Amino acid sequence: MKSMRIDKFLNAVNITKRRAISEDMCKSGVVEINSKVAKPAKDVKVGDRITINYLKGSVSYEVLKIPETKTIPKSKQDEYVKEVKSE
């Protein structure tokens, strides 16, 4: 099963603009995978739920597919992640 580092994944699927940003977010403890705080090197797999805790509230995504390339077109984002409503 394919996996990708969470910091690379957030950048690849256009959730963050740069990998450095996703790395900082992980180090700050605002990124969770399946309700556990994720370090930048944590692997993300299909089916995982990523939650990002912004100041204004949380956004959760379900991982549908792991990108084969470093970045994907923004128009294809919904093939890789699906935003899910937080409980």
N, CA, C and O atoms as a GROMACS GRO file, in nm:
protein
  348
    1MET      N    1   0.084  -0.119   0.000
    1MET     CA    2   0.000   0.000   0.000
    1MET      C    3   0.088   0.126   0.000
    1MET      O    4   0.184   0.136   0.077
    2LYS      N    5   0.054   0.218  -0.086
    2LYS     CA    6   0.134   0.340  -0.095
    2LYS      C    7   0.108   0.432   0.023
    2LYS      O    8  -0.001   0.436   0.080
    3SER      N    9   0.212   0.506   0.058
    3SER     CA   10   0.196   0.609   0.161
    3SER      C   11   0.288   0.726   0.125
    3SER      O   12   0.374   0.714   0.038
    4MET      N   13   0.267   0.837   0.192
    4MET     CA   14   0.346   0.957   0.166
    4MET      C   15   0.357   1.033   0.297
    4MET      O   16   0.265   1.031   0.379
    5ARG      N   17   0.468   1.100   0.316
    5ARG     CA   18   0.484   1.182   0.437
    5ARG      C   19   0.373   1.287   0.442
    5ARG      O   20   0.335   1.343   0.339
    6ILE      N   21   0.322   1.312   0.560
    6ILE     CA   22   0.211   1.407   0.575
    6ILE      C   23   0.250   1.547   0.526
    6ILE      O   24   0.168   1.614   0.463
    7ASP      N   25   0.372   1.591   0.553
    7ASP     CA   26   0.409   1.726   0.508
    7ASP      C   27   0.412   1.734   0.355
    7ASP      O   28   0.372   1.835   0.297
    8LYS      N   29   0.460   1.629   0.290
    8LYS     CA   30   0.461   1.626   0.143
    8LYS      C   31   0.319   1.614   0.088
    8LYS      O   32   0.284   1.677  -0.012
    9PHE      N   33   0.238   1.533   0.155
    9PHE     CA   34   0.101   1.511   0.107
    9PHE      C   35   0.020   1.640   0.108
    9PHE      O   36  -0.046   1.672   0.010
   10LEU      N   37   0.023   1.713   0.219
   10LEU     CA   38  -0.054   1.838   0.229
   10LEU      C   39  -0.015   1.934   0.118
   10LEU      O   40  -0.100   2.005   0.063
   11ASN      N   41   0.113   1.937   0.086
   11ASN     CA   42   0.161   2.024  -0.021
   11ASN      C   43   0.121   1.968  -0.158
   11ASN      O   44   0.077   2.044  -0.245
   12ALA      N   45   0.135   1.839  -0.177
   12ALA     CA   46   0.107   1.778  -0.308
   12ALA      C   47  -0.040   1.794  -0.348
   12ALA      O   48  -0.070   1.814  -0.466
   13VAL      N   49  -0.131   1.784  -0.251
   13VAL     CA   50  -0.273   1.795  -0.285
   13VAL      C   51  -0.327   1.936  -0.268
   13VAL      O   52  -0.449   1.957  -0.261
   14ASN      N   53  -0.237   2.033  -0.260
   14ASN     CA   54  -0.274   2.175  -0.256
   14ASN      C   55  -0.351   2.220  -0.132
   14ASN      O   56  -0.429   2.315  -0.138
   15ILE      N   57  -0.330   2.152  -0.021
   15ILE     CA   58  -0.391   2.200   0.103
   15ILE      C   59  -0.303   2.312   0.161
   15ILE      O   60  -0.355   2.409   0.217
   16THR      N   61  -0.171   2.297   0.147
   16THR     CA   62  -0.081   2.407   0.184
   16THR      C   63  -0.006   2.450   0.059
   16THR      O   64   0.011   2.373  -0.035
   17LYS      N   65   0.040   2.576   0.060
   17LYS     CA   66   0.108   2.630  -0.057
   17LYS      C   67   0.252   2.580  -0.070
   17LYS      O   68   0.300   2.559  -0.181
   18ARG      N   69   0.319   2.561   0.044
   18ARG     CA   70   0.458   2.514   0.039
   18ARG      C   71   0.479   2.406   0.143
   18ARG      O   72   0.412   2.402   0.246
   19ARG      N   73   0.575   2.316   0.115
   19ARG     CA   74   0.600   2.207   0.208
   19ARG      C   75   0.651   2.260   0.342
   19ARG      O   76   0.620   2.204   0.447
   20ALA      N   77   0.728   2.370   0.338
   20ALA     CA   78   0.778   2.428   0.463
   20ALA      C   79   0.663   2.468   0.555
   20ALA      O   80   0.673   2.457   0.677
   21ILE      N   81   0.553   2.513   0.495
   21ILE     CA   82   0.436   2.552   0.574
   21ILE      C   83   0.374   2.428   0.640
   21ILE      O   84   0.343   2.430   0.758
   22SER      N   85   0.358   2.321   0.562
   22SER     CA   86   0.298   2.200   0.621
   22SER      C   87   0.390   2.141   0.728
   22SER      O   88   0.343   2.086   0.828
   23GLU      N   89   0.522   2.153   0.707
   23GLU     CA   90   0.617   2.103   0.806
   23GLU      C   91   0.602   2.182   0.937
   23GLU      O   92   0.596   2.124   1.046
   24ASP      N   93   0.595   2.315   0.925
   24ASP     CA   94   0.577   2.400   1.044
   24ASP      C   95   0.446   2.369   1.115
   24ASP      O   96   0.440   2.364   1.238
   25MET      N   97   0.339   2.347   1.035
   25MET     CA   98   0.209   2.316   1.094
   25MET      C   99   0.216   2.185   1.174
   25MET      O  100   0.159   2.175   1.282
   26CYS      N  101   0.286   2.086   1.119
   26CYS     CA  102   0.302   1.958   1.190
   26CYS      C  103   0.381   1.978   1.319
   26CYS      O  104   0.345   1.926   1.425
   27LYS      N  105   0.490   2.055   1.309
   27LYS     CA  106   0.574   2.079   1.427
   27LYS      C  107   0.499   2.158   1.534
   27LYS      O  108   0.527   2.143   1.653
   28SER      N  109   0.405   2.242   1.491
   28SER     CA  110   0.326   2.321   1.587
   28SER      C  111   0.213   2.239   1.649
   28SER      O  112   0.147   2.286   1.741
   29GLY      N  113   0.192   2.119   1.598
   29GLY     CA  114   0.090   2.031   1.657
   29GLY      C  115  -0.051   2.059   1.610
   29GLY      O  116  -0.147   2.018   1.677
   30VAL      N  117  -0.068   2.127   1.497
   30VAL     CA  118  -0.204   2.156   1.451
   30VAL      C  119  -0.256   2.053   1.351
   30VAL      O  120  -0.374   2.057   1.314
   31VAL      N  121  -0.169   1.961   1.307
   31VAL     CA  122  -0.211   1.859   1.211
   31VAL      C  123  -0.228   1.726   1.283
   31VAL      O  124  -0.139   1.681   1.356
   32GLU      N  125  -0.343   1.663   1.261
   32GLU     CA  126  -0.369   1.532   1.321
   32GLU      C  127  -0.402   1.431   1.212
   32GLU      O  128  -0.466   1.464   1.112
   33ILE      N  129  -0.358   1.307   1.233
   33ILE     CA  130  -0.398   1.196   1.147
   33ILE      C  131  -0.473   1.099   1.237
   33ILE      O  132  -0.418   1.051   1.336
   34ASN      N  133  -0.597   1.071   1.201
   34ASN     CA  134  -0.681   0.981   1.281
   34ASN      C  135  -0.680   1.020   1.429
   34ASN      O  136  -0.664   0.935   1.516
   35SER      N  137  -0.699   1.149   1.457
   35SER     CA  138  -0.708   1.205   1.592
   35SER      C  139  -0.579   1.200   1.673
   35SER      O  140  -0.582   1.221   1.794
   36LYS      N  141  -0.464   1.174   1.608
   36LYS     CA  142  -0.336   1.178   1.677
   36LYS      C  143  -0.250   1.286   1.612
   36LYS      O  144  -0.243   1.294   1.490
   37VAL      N  145  -0.186   1.369   1.695
   37VAL     CA  146  -0.100   1.475   1.643
   37VAL      C  147   0.010   1.413   1.558
   37VAL      O  148   0.076   1.318   1.600
   38ALA      N  149   0.029   1.467   1.437
   38ALA     CA  150   0.123   1.408   1.341
   38ALA      C  151   0.250   1.489   1.328
   38ALA      O  152   0.247   1.611   1.316
   39LYS      N  153   0.364   1.418   1.332
   39LYS     CA  154   0.493   1.481   1.303
   39LYS      C  155   0.506   1.490   1.151
   39LYS      O  156   0.437   1.419   1.078
   40PRO      N  157   0.596   1.580   1.101
   40PRO     CA  158   0.610   1.598   0.955
   40PRO      C  159   0.640   1.470   0.878
   40PRO      O  160   0.598   1.457   0.763
   41ALA      N  161   0.712   1.376   0.938
   41ALA     CA  162   0.751   1.254   0.866
   41ALA      C  163   0.648   1.141   0.876
   41ALA      O  164   0.668   1.034   0.819
   42LYS      N  165   0.539   1.166   0.948
   42LYS     CA  166   0.436   1.061   0.964
   42LYS      C  167   0.375   1.026   0.829
   42LYS      O  168   0.340   1.114   0.750
   43ASP      N  169   0.364   0.897   0.803
   43ASP     CA  170   0.306   0.854   0.676
   43ASP      C  171   0.155   0.861   0.678
   43ASP      O  172   0.090   0.829   0.778
   44VAL      N  173   0.100   0.903   0.566
   44VAL     CA  174  -0.044   0.909   0.550
   44VAL      C  175  -0.083   0.805   0.444
   44VAL      O  176  -0.014   0.790   0.344
   45LYS      N  177  -0.194   0.734   0.468
   45LYS     CA  178  -0.237   0.628   0.377
   45LYS      C  179  -0.382   0.652   0.336
   45LYS      O  180  -0.452   0.733   0.397
   46VAL      N  181  -0.425   0.583   0.234
   46VAL     CA  182  -0.564   0.592   0.189
   46VAL      C  183  -0.655   0.551   0.304
   46VAL      O  184  -0.632   0.450   0.370
   47GLY      N  185  -0.759   0.630   0.327
   47GLY     CA  186  -0.853   0.600   0.435
   47GLY      C  187  -0.825   0.678   0.562
   47GLY      O  188  -0.911   0.687   0.650
   48ASP      N  189  -0.705   0.736   0.572
   48ASP     CA  190  -0.673   0.815   0.691
   48ASP      C  191  -0.756   0.942   0.692
   48ASP      O  192  -0.798   0.992   0.588
   49ARG      N  193  -0.780   0.994   0.811
   49ARG     CA  194  -0.849   1.122   0.825
   49ARG      C  195  -0.749   1.224   0.878
   49ARG      O  196  -0.692   1.208   0.986
   50ILE      N  197  -0.730   1.330   0.801
   50ILE     CA  198  -0.638   1.437   0.839
   50ILE      C  199  -0.722   1.553   0.892
   50ILE      O  200  -0.818   1.596   0.827
   51THR      N  201  -0.687   1.602   1.008
   51THR     CA  202  -0.756   1.718   1.063
   51THR      C  203  -0.654   1.829   1.084
   51THR      O  204  -0.548   1.807   1.141
   52ILE      N  205  -0.688   1.948   1.036
   52ILE     CA  206  -0.601   2.064   1.056
   52ILE      C  207  -0.677   2.160   1.145
   52ILE      O  208  -0.787   2.204   1.112
   53ASN      N  209  -0.616   2.193   1.259
   53ASN     CA  210  -0.680   2.280   1.356
   53ASN      C  211  -0.633   2.424   1.337
   53ASN      O  212  -0.531   2.466   1.393
   54TYR      N  213  -0.708   2.499   1.256
   54TYR     CA  214  -0.677   2.640   1.235
   54TYR      C  215  -0.731   2.720   1.352
   54TYR      O  216  -0.808   2.669   1.433
   55LEU      N  217  -0.689   2.846   1.361
   55LEU     CA  218  -0.740   2.932   1.469
   55LEU      C  219  -0.891   2.949   1.460
   55LEU      O  220  -0.960   2.958   1.561
   56LYS      N  221  -0.942   2.954   1.336
   56LYS     CA  222  -1.086   2.976   1.317
   56LYS      C  223  -1.168   2.848   1.329
   56LYS      O  224  -1.291   2.853   1.323
   57GLY      N  225  -1.102   2.735   1.346
   57GLY     CA  226  -1.175   2.608   1.354
   57GLY      C  227  -1.101   2.499   1.280
   57GLY      O  228  -0.998   2.524   1.217
   58SER      N  229  -1.152   2.379   1.287
   58SER     CA  230  -1.085   2.264   1.227
   58SER      C  231  -1.144   2.228   1.092
   58SER      O  232  -1.262   2.248   1.066
   59VAL      N  233  -1.057   2.175   1.006
   59VAL     CA  234  -1.101   2.122   0.877
   59VAL      C  235  -1.048   1.979   0.870
   59VAL      O  236  -0.930   1.955   0.897
   60SER      N  237  -1.135   1.885   0.833
   60SER     CA  238  -1.094   1.745   0.821
   60SER      C  239  -1.104   1.699   0.678
   60SER      O  240  -1.192   1.740   0.603
   61TYR      N  241  -1.011   1.613   0.640
   61TYR     CA  242  -1.009   1.556   0.505
   61TYR      C  243  -0.994   1.405   0.516
   61TYR      O  244  -0.927   1.354   0.605
   62GLU      N  245  -1.058   1.335   0.425
   62GLU     CA  246  -1.036   1.190   0.415
   62GLU      C  247  -0.946   1.167   0.295
   62GLU      O  248  -0.968   1.222   0.187
   63VAL      N  249  -0.843   1.085   0.315
   63VAL     CA  250  -0.748   1.056   0.207
   63VAL      C  251  -0.808   0.951   0.115
   63VAL      O  252  -0.838   0.840   0.159
   64LEU      N  253  -0.826   0.986  -0.013
   64LEU     CA  254  -0.885   0.894  -0.110
   64LEU      C  255  -0.778   0.826  -0.195
   64LEU      O  256  -0.796   0.712  -0.239
   65LYS      N  257  -0.668   0.897  -0.218
   65LYS     CA  258  -0.565   0.847  -0.309
   65LYS      C  259  -0.433   0.915  -0.273
   65LYS      O  260  -0.432   1.030  -0.231
   66ILE      N  261  -0.322   0.843  -0.290
   66ILE     CA  262  -0.190   0.902  -0.268
   66ILE      C  263  -0.135   0.946  -0.403
   66ILE      O  264  -0.129   0.866  -0.496
   67PRO      N  265  -0.094   1.073  -0.415
   67PRO     CA  266  -0.041   1.120  -0.544
   67PRO      C  267   0.085   1.045  -0.587
   67PRO      O  268   0.168   1.011  -0.503
   68GLU      N  269   0.098   1.021  -0.717
   68GLU     CA  270   0.218   0.956  -0.772
   68GLU      C  271   0.325   1.061  -0.796
   68GLU      O  272   0.444   1.030  -0.798
   69THR      N  273   0.282   1.186  -0.814
   69THR     CA  274   0.375   1.293  -0.846
   69THR      C  275   0.386   1.390  -0.731
   69THR      O  276   0.311   1.383  -0.634
   70LYS      N  277   0.483   1.481  -0.742
   70LYS     CA  278   0.509   1.576  -0.634
   70LYS      C  279   0.392   1.672  -0.613
   70LYS      O  280   0.360   1.709  -0.500
   71THR      N  281   0.329   1.712  -0.722
   71THR     CA  282   0.213   1.799  -0.709
   71THR      C  283   0.106   1.755  -0.808
   71THR      O  284   0.135   1.692  -0.910
   72ILE      N  285  -0.016   1.788  -0.777
   72ILE     CA  286  -0.128   1.755  -0.865
   72ILE      C  287  -0.198   1.886  -0.902
   72ILE      O  288  -0.189   1.983  -0.827
   73PRO      N  289  -0.268   1.890  -1.015
   73PRO     CA  290  -0.343   2.011  -1.049
   73PRO      C  291  -0.453   2.035  -0.946
   73PRO      O  292  -0.515   1.941  -0.897
   74LYS      N  293  -0.476   2.162  -0.913
   74LYS     CA  294  -0.578   2.195  -0.814
   74LYS      C  295  -0.715   2.138  -0.854
   74LYS      O  296  -0.795   2.102  -0.768
   75SER      N  297  -0.739   2.132  -0.984
   75SER     CA  298  -0.869   2.082  -1.032
   75SER      C  299  -0.889   1.934  -0.999
   75SER      O  300  -1.002   1.886  -0.999
   76LYS      N  301  -0.780   1.863  -0.972
   76LYS     CA  302  -0.790   1.719  -0.942
   76LYS      C  303  -0.790   1.690  -0.792
   76LYS      O  304  -0.790   1.574  -0.751
   77GLN      N  305  -0.790   1.795  -0.710
   77GLN     CA  306  -0.778   1.777  -0.565
   77GLN      C  307  -0.882   1.681  -0.509
   77GLN      O  308  -0.851   1.602  -0.420
   78ASP      N  309  -1.006   1.687  -0.559
   78ASP     CA  310  -1.111   1.603  -0.501
   78ASP      C  311  -1.097   1.455  -0.534
   78ASP      O  312  -1.173   1.372  -0.484
   79GLU      N  313  -0.999   1.420  -0.619
   79GLU     CA  314  -0.972   1.277  -0.642
   79GLU      C  315  -0.882   1.221  -0.532
   79GLU      O  316  -0.875   1.100  -0.512
   80TYR      N  317  -0.815   1.310  -0.461
   80TYR     CA  318  -0.716   1.269  -0.361
   80TYR      C  319  -0.764   1.287  -0.218
   80TYR      O  320  -0.734   1.206  -0.130
   81VAL      N  321  -0.838   1.396  -0.195
   81VAL     CA  322  -0.890   1.422  -0.060
   81VAL      C  323  -1.035   1.467  -0.069
   81VAL      O  324  -1.077   1.531  -0.165
   82LYS      N  325  -1.110   1.430   0.035
   82LYS     CA  326  -1.250   1.472   0.043
   82LYS      C  327  -1.265   1.543   0.177
   82LYS      O  328  -1.232   1.488   0.282
   83GLU      N  329  -1.317   1.665   0.172
   83GLU     CA  330  -1.339   1.736   0.297
   83GLU      C  331  -1.455   1.671   0.369
   83GLU      O  332  -1.560   1.647   0.309
   84VAL      N  333  -1.436   1.644   0.497
   84VAL     CA  334  -1.544   1.582   0.574
   84VAL      C  335  -1.583   1.677   0.687
   84VAL      O  336  -1.499   1.748   0.742
   85LYS      N  337  -1.709   1.676   0.719
   85LYS     CA  338  -1.757   1.763   0.826
   85LYS      C  339  -1.713   1.708   0.960
   85LYS      O  340  -1.724   1.588   0.986
   86SER      N  341  -1.664   1.797   1.044
   86SER     CA  342  -1.620   1.754   1.177
   86SER      C  343  -1.740   1.721   1.265
   86SER      O  344  -1.846   1.782   1.254
   87GLU      N  345  -1.719   1.623   1.351
   87GLU     CA  346  -1.828   1.581   1.440
   87GLU      C  347  -1.852   1.690   1.544
   87GLU      O  348  -1.939   1.676   1.629
   0.00000   0.00000   0.00000
